[in-house]
Amino acid sequence: MSTGTEQGTGTGDGGRRGGGWAVPVTGVLIGCVYLAVFLARHDVPMALFGLGVMVAYVVALRLFSGRWETAALLGGDTGDERRRAIDERAAATTLRVLAPVLVVGFFVSAARGTGATTWAMLSAVVGGVYIVSTIVLTRRG
C-alpha cells in the first residue's frame, strides 16, 4: 500500500510541484518578458530568439521528461527521495560555483571601474539568502 512517500506529495501529480505546470508556465512567461523587453528596444530578432529559446526549453522538458530523468528533474519532478537528493545537491553545487563567480566578477568590475554595483548587489543577494536559509533550516531541525 502506498503511503504517498514514493510519489512525493501523494497528490496524484507524480511528485511534481504545482502539478507539473510551474516550470513550463514560468518558462513561457520568461519568454514573453524577453519578447516584450526586446520589442520595446526595437530588436525584433532578439525578441523572437529569446521567446524561441524559452519555448523550445519548455517543449523539450515536456517531451523528454518521461524518458530522461534529467529533463524530469529540470521540469520540477522531484517525486522520490533520490530525485529530491539530486535536486538539493545540484542546488548546493550551483551556489558553490555561483558565489565565487559573483565575487570575482565584482572585483574585476571594480578594478576596471565599470558595473561593480550590479555584481555587489547580486553577491549580497546570494550571501543573504544563504545566511537566512541556513538560520531557518537549522531552527527547523
Secondary structure, 3 states (H helix, E strand, C coil): CCCCCCCCCCCCCCCEHHHHCHHHHHHHHHHHHHHHHHHHCCCHHHHHHHHHHHHHHHHHHHHHCCCCHHHHHHCCECCCHHHHHHHHHHHHHHHHHHHHHHHHHHHHHHHHCCCHHHHHHHHHHHHHHHHHHHHHHHHHC
